[in-house]
Amino acid sequence: MNAPLSPVAAASASGTDLLLWVAFPYICLAVFVVGHVWRYRQDQFGWTTHTSQLLEHRWLRFGSPLFHLGAFMVIAGHVVGLAVPDSWTEAVGVTEHAYHTTAVWAGSVAGVAMVAGLGMLCARRLLTRRIRLGTDRSDKLLFPLLSATVLLGITATAAHNVFGAGYDYRSTVSVWFRGLFVLQPRPEAVAGAPLLFQLHALSAFLLFAAWPFTRLVHVWSAPVGYLTRPYLVYRRRAAPTAAWTAGGRTRRPSGSRRAA
């Protein structure tokens, strides 16, 4: 557990640092919690992804699995990197070098998969007129915000830990992040982090605040099964063969649609 914010550290933290790294995250987390309660009470039947497979499915077939599997790996990596102190991983025999190498390359693969899938889904929504017309206001907020968060994270990793000299975010950003949840904020721990990591953190908390009001709420309905559940598939029912009526005339029922 992190030590409480010392008077010296508190004095060194400017008003801007306290606003960005203490007040803003807590406001976003409060909106995240209260927003979910409100959404559940007001719109339980709206916790859905509003499938548009009927309108276009070619890009969805590849983009959706790439995005969801990549997102699952990225989230898992963030949970380990932010919530688990480096002393814990070293205690089980994982050296900092081994952790850093694995995290960078596994995270890069997951990030590329997530970006590729998200790019397909965004392009599908922009280029297919029927889907674009059916895009609601929450999606118009979600997709740019989600894209910015993902791209900032990948850019920060590439700039500092793939092509750069390396940056140990576990000793700064992670310390600040854990401190928020134990009510011992450490704004000085993140105030000196590289700008890309700071922007990634701020955009992530904005995403938390927007979460309850977008289609992201569907992850709580099926947090595991959704990753392997196929999307809804709509097919045209085969038209039955001509049948004789009582009057001796043929009747050809028209085809109907059904959801599979």
C-alpha positions as CSV (number, residue, x, y, z in Angstrom):
1,M,0.0,0.0,0.0
2,N,1.3,3.4,-0.9
3,A,2.2,5.9,1.8
4,P,-0.1,8.8,2.4
5,L,0.6,12.0,0.5
6,S,3.2,13.8,2.6
7,P,2.9,17.5,3.5
8,V,6.0,18.2,1.4
9,A,4.6,16.4,-1.6
10,A,1.2,18.0,-1.2
11,A,2.9,21.4,-1.1
12,S,4.9,20.7,-4.2
13,A,1.7,19.6,-6.1
14,S,0.3,22.7,-7.9
15,G,-3.4,23.5,-8.1
16,T,-3.4,22.3,-11.7
17,D,-1.9,19.0,-10.6
18,L,-4.5,18.6,-7.9
19,L,-7.3,19.3,-10.4
20,L,-6.0,17.0,-13.1
21,W,-4.7,14.1,-11.1
22,V,-7.0,14.1,-8.0
23,A,-10.3,16.0,-8.6
24,F,-10.8,15.0,-12.3
25,P,-10.3,11.2,-11.7
26,Y,-12.7,11.2,-8.7
27,I,-15.3,13.1,-10.7
28,C,-15.1,10.6,-13.6
29,L,-15.2,7.6,-11.2
30,A,-18.3,9.1,-9.5
31,V,-20.0,9.6,-12.8
32,F,-19.1,6.0,-13.7
33,V,-20.7,4.6,-10.6
34,V,-23.8,6.9,-10.4
35,G,-24.3,6.7,-14.2
36,H,-24.5,2.9,-14.1
37,V,-27.0,3.0,-11.3
38,W,-29.1,5.5,-13.3
39,R,-28.8,3.5,-16.5
40,Y,-29.8,0.3,-14.9
41,R,-32.9,1.8,-13.3
42,Q,-34.0,3.8,-16.3
43,D,-32.9,1.6,-19.3
44,Q,-32.3,-2.0,-18.4
45,F,-33.5,-3.2,-21.8
46,G,-31.1,-0.8,-23.6
47,W,-28.0,-2.7,-22.4
48,T,-27.2,-4.0,-25.9
49,T,-24.8,-3.4,-28.8
50,H,-27.7,-2.7,-31.2
51,T,-26.5,-5.2,-33.8
52,S,-26.3,-3.9,-37.4
53,Q,-25.3,-7.2,-39.0
54,L,-28.4,-7.1,-41.1
55,L,-27.1,-3.9,-42.8
56,E,-23.5,-5.0,-43.4
57,H,-21.6,-8.0,-42.2
58,R,-18.3,-8.3,-44.2
59,W,-16.3,-5.9,-42.1
60,L,-18.1,-6.9,-38.9
61,R,-17.0,-10.5,-39.4
62,F,-13.3,-9.6,-39.0
63,G,-13.4,-6.3,-37.1
64,S,-15.5,-7.4,-34.2
65,P,-13.4,-10.5,-33.1
66,L,-10.2,-8.5,-33.6
67,F,-11.4,-5.6,-31.5
68,H,-12.9,-7.6,-28.7
69,L,-10.0,-10.1,-28.3
70,G,-7.5,-7.2,-28.6
71,A,-9.4,-5.2,-26.0
72,F,-9.5,-8.2,-23.6
73,M,-5.8,-8.6,-23.8
74,V,-5.2,-4.8,-23.4
75,I,-7.4,-4.6,-20.3
76,A,-5.7,-7.7,-18.8
77,G,-2.3,-6.0,-19.4
78,H,-3.5,-2.8,-17.8
79,V,-4.8,-4.6,-14.7
80,V,-1.5,-6.2,-14.1
81,G,0.6,-3.1,-14.9
82,L,-1.5,-0.7,-12.9
83,A,-3.0,-2.7,-10.1
84,V,-0.1,-5.1,-9.3
85,P,3.0,-3.5,-7.7
86,D,6.4,-4.4,-9.2
87,S,7.4,-5.9,-5.8
88,W,4.7,-8.5,-6.2
89,T,5.8,-9.7,-9.6
90,E,9.4,-9.8,-8.5
91,A,8.3,-11.9,-5.4
92,V,7.0,-14.6,-7.7
93,G,10.2,-14.7,-9.7
94,V,9.4,-12.4,-12.6
95,T,12.2,-9.9,-13.0
96,E,11.5,-6.3,-14.0
97,H,13.3,-6.9,-17.3
98,A,11.3,-10.0,-18.1
99,Y,8.0,-8.2,-17.2
100,H,9.0,-5.1,-19.2
101,T,9.9,-7.2,-22.3
102,T,6.7,-9.3,-22.2
103,A,4.5,-6.4,-21.5
104,V,5.8,-4.3,-24.4
105,W,5.6,-6.9,-27.0
106,A,2.4,-8.6,-25.9
107,G,0.8,-5.2,-25.4
108,S,2.0,-4.1,-28.9
109,V,0.4,-7.2,-30.5
110,A,-2.8,-6.7,-28.5
111,G,-2.9,-3.0,-29.3
112,V,-2.4,-3.6,-33.0
113,A,-5.2,-6.1,-33.1
114,M,-7.5,-3.7,-31.2
115,V,-6.7,-0.8,-33.4
116,A,-7.2,-2.9,-36.6
117,G,-10.6,-4.1,-35.3
118,L,-11.6,-0.7,-34.2
119,G,-10.6,0.8,-37.5
120,M,-12.7,-1.7,-39.4
121,L,-15.7,-1.0,-37.2
122,C,-15.3,2.8,-37.5
123,A,-14.8,2.6,-41.3
124,R,-17.8,0.3,-41.6
125,R,-19.9,2.9,-39.7
126,L,-18.7,5.8,-41.7
127,L,-18.7,4.3,-45.2
128,T,-22.0,2.3,-45.0
129,R,-24.8,4.9,-45.3
130,R,-27.5,2.9,-43.6
131,I,-25.3,2.3,-40.6
132,R,-24.1,5.9,-40.5
133,L,-27.7,7.1,-40.5
134,G,-28.5,4.8,-37.6
135,T,-25.6,5.9,-35.5
136,D,-27.0,7.6,-32.3
137,R,-25.4,10.4,-30.4
138,S,-23.7,8.1,-27.8
139,D,-21.9,6.3,-30.6
140,K,-20.7,9.6,-32.0
141,L,-19.1,10.3,-28.7
142,L,-17.9,6.8,-27.9
143,F,-16.0,6.0,-31.1
144,P,-13.8,9.1,-31.2
145,L,-13.1,8.9,-27.5
146,L,-12.3,5.2,-27.6
147,S,-10.1,5.7,-30.6
148,A,-8.2,8.5,-29.0
149,T,-7.6,6.5,-25.8
150,V,-6.3,3.5,-27.7
151,L,-4.1,5.5,-30.1
152,L,-2.6,7.5,-27.3
153,G,-1.7,4.3,-25.3
154,I,-0.1,2.7,-28.4
155,T,1.8,5.9,-29.3
156,A,3.1,6.3,-25.7
157,T,4.3,2.7,-25.7
158,A,5.9,2.9,-29.1
159,A,7.6,6.2,-28.5
160,H,9.1,5.5,-25.1
161,N,9.3,1.7,-24.7
162,V,9.7,0.3,-28.3
163,F,11.7,3.0,-30.1
164,G,12.7,5.1,-27.1
165,A,15.0,4.6,-24.2
166,G,12.3,3.1,-22.0
167,Y,10.0,4.5,-19.4
168,D,9.0,2.6,-16.2
169,Y,5.4,3.7,-15.7
170,R,4.9,1.2,-12.8
171,S,7.0,3.5,-10.6
172,T,4.9,6.6,-11.4
173,V,1.6,6.2,-13.2
174,S,0.8,3.0,-11.5
175,V,1.6,4.4,-8.0
176,W,-0.8,7.4,-8.8
177,F,-3.5,5.1,-10.1
178,R,-3.5,2.7,-7.1
179,G,-3.4,5.7,-4.7
180,L,-6.8,6.9,-6.0
181,F,-8.5,3.7,-5.1
182,V,-7.1,3.6,-1.5
183,L,-8.0,7.2,-1.0
184,Q,-4.3,8.2,-0.8
185,P,-3.8,10.2,-4.0
186,R,-0.3,10.8,-5.2
187,P,-0.5,13.6,-7.9
188,E,3.3,14.1,-7.7
189,A,3.8,10.6,-9.0
190,V,2.2,11.2,-12.3
191,A,2.8,15.0,-12.7
192,G,6.3,14.3,-14.1
193,A,5.3,11.5,-16.4
194,P,5.8,11.9,-20.2
195,L,3.0,13.9,-21.9
196,L,1.7,10.9,-23.9
197,F,1.2,8.9,-20.8
198,Q,-0.6,11.8,-19.1
199,L,-2.9,12.3,-22.1
200,H,-3.6,8.6,-22.2
201,A,-4.6,8.5,-18.5
202,L,-6.9,11.6,-18.8
203,S,-8.6,10.2,-21.9
204,A,-9.1,6.8,-20.1
205,F,-10.9,8.6,-17.2
206,L,-13.0,10.5,-19.7
207,L,-13.9,7.1,-21.2
208,F,-14.9,5.9,-17.7
209,A,-17.2,8.9,-17.3
210,A,-18.9,8.2,-20.7
211,W,-19.1,4.5,-20.2
212,P,-22.6,4.3,-18.6
213,F,-24.2,6.3,-21.3
214,T,-22.9,4.3,-24.3
215,R,-23.1,0.8,-25.6
216,L,-20.1,-0.2,-23.4
217,V,-22.5,-1.1,-20.7
218,H,-23.2,-4.4,-22.5
219,V,-19.9,-5.8,-21.2
220,W,-21.5,-6.2,-17.7
221,S,-24.3,-8.3,-19.2
222,A,-22.0,-11.0,-20.5
223,P,-18.4,-10.2,-19.4
224,V,-17.0,-13.6,-20.5
225,G,-19.4,-15.2,-22.9
226,Y,-19.6,-12.2,-25.1
227,L,-16.1,-12.8,-26.3
228,T,-17.1,-16.0,-28.0
229,R,-20.8,-15.4,-28.6
230,P,-21.6,-15.0,-32.3
231,Y,-23.4,-11.8,-33.3
232,L,-27.0,-12.1,-34.4
233,V,-27.5,-13.5,-37.9
234,Y,-30.6,-12.7,-39.9
235,R,-31.6,-15.0,-42.7
236,R,-34.5,-15.0,-45.2
237,R,-36.9,-17.9,-44.6
238,A,-37.0,-20.1,-47.7
239,A,-40.3,-19.7,-49.5
240,P,-42.5,-22.9,-49.2
241,T,-43.5,-24.7,-52.4
242,A,-46.8,-23.8,-54.0
243,A,-49.7,-25.4,-52.1
244,W,-53.2,-26.2,-53.3
245,T,-56.1,-24.4,-51.6
246,A,-59.5,-25.8,-51.1
247,G,-60.8,-24.0,-54.2
248,G,-58.2,-25.7,-56.4
249,R,-56.0,-22.6,-56.9
250,T,-52.3,-22.4,-56.0
251,R,-51.1,-20.1,-53.2
252,R,-47.5,-19.0,-53.0
253,P,-46.7,-17.6,-49.6
254,S,-44.2,-14.7,-49.6
255,G,-40.8,-15.2,-47.8
256,S,-40.5,-13.8,-44.4
257,R,-37.5,-12.8,-42.3
258,R,-36.5,-14.4,-39.1
259,A,-33.6,-13.9,-36.6
260,A,-31.2,-16.8,-36.1
